[in-house]
Amino acid sequence: MKKRTAYTVDTIFVLVLFVIFAITVLFVLVSGAGVYKDTQAVMQERFEERTCISYINSKVNHYDATGKVYITEFAGVSALALEETVSNIDFVTYIYCYDGHVKELLFEKGLEFNPSAGQDIIDAKSLSFELEGNLIRVECVGTTGKSAYVFLNIASGTEAAK
């Protein structure tokens, strides 16, 4: 009889230890899921602004040449103009915010277009461009109201954004 009692106590001890381990694992999993959910929400919240800024940065790097990147007005909104010449024809690309969207419009220089003609890039409340010294300050406010900004240096020269 003594052997059975000792065996029962050992079994109960192992089961209690297993239950404690299972509860601990469950607690860690639930905590990790909560952290993941919070991180995902923050990343989604900042997606629009960061994507917009990254897109404009890439465009400016692509078009970077003396006098080819500047700030202008397009139908009453601030726009970033990017010029290029293809087969002896001058083209200009405007990047601007209109009707809740960051838009891009590529056309032959000298032609006139309505801002609604641009292709939607990403949703945003506003997009602004300012010249600060030799830098262009680009600020994007996403649909959530959060903003992000970047200073872009035109590597080709100091004639940017006049």
JOUR-V792791 format. One record per pair of residues at least 4 apart in sequence whose C-alpha atoms are under 6 Angstrom apart, sorted by the first residue. I is the first residue (numbers start at 1). GAP is how many residues later the second one is. D is the distance in whole Angstrom. If there is no record, write none. Layout:
I_GAP_D + I_GAP_D
//
This chain:
43_4_6 + 47_4_6 + 48_94_6 + 49_91_6 + 49_93_5 + 49_99_6 + 51_4_6 + 60_4_6 + 65_91_5 + 66_90_5 + 66_91_6 + 67_92_5 + 67_93_6 + 68_14_6 + 68_15_5 + 69_12_6 + 69_13_5 + 69_91_6 + 70_10_6 + 70_11_5 + 70_90_5 + 70_91_4 + 71_8_6 + 71_9_5 + 71_10_6 + 71_90_5 + 72_7_5 + 73_4_5 + 73_5_5 + 73_6_6 + 79_15_6 + 79_16_5 + 79_17_5 + 80_14_6 + 80_15_5 + 81_12_6 + 81_13_5 + 82_10_6 + 82_11_5 + 83_8_6 + 83_9_4 + 84_6_6 + 84_7_5 + 85_4_5 + 85_5_4 + 85_6_6 + 90_19_6 + 91_16_6 + 91_17_4 + 91_18_5 + 92_14_6 + 92_15_6 + 92_17_6 + 93_12_5 + 93_13_4 + 94_10_6 + 94_11_5 + 95_8_6 + 95_9_5 + 96_6_6 + 96_7_5 + 97_4_5 + 97_5_4 + 97_6_6 + 97_29_6 + 97_30_5 + 100_23_6 + 100_24_5 + 100_25_5 + 101_19_6 + 101_21_6 + 101_22_4 + 101_23_5 + 102_18_6 + 102_19_5 + 102_20_5 + 103_15_5 + 103_16_5 + 103_17_5 + 103_18_5 + 104_14_5 + 104_15_5 + 105_13_4 + 124_17_6 + 124_18_4 + 124_19_5 + 125_16_5 + 125_17_5 + 125_18_5 + 126_14_6 + 126_15_5 + 127_12_6 + 127_13_5 + 128_10_6 + 128_11_5 + 129_8_6 + 129_9_5 + 130_6_6 + 130_7_5 + 131_4_6 + 131_5_5 + 134_24_6 + 135_16_6 + 135_17_5 + 135_18_5 + 136_15_6 + 136_16_5 + 137_13_6 + 137_14_5 + 138_11_5 + 138_12_5 + 139_9_6 + 139_10_4 + 140_7_6 + 140_8_6 + 141_4_6 + 141_5_6 + 141_6_4 + 142_4_6
//
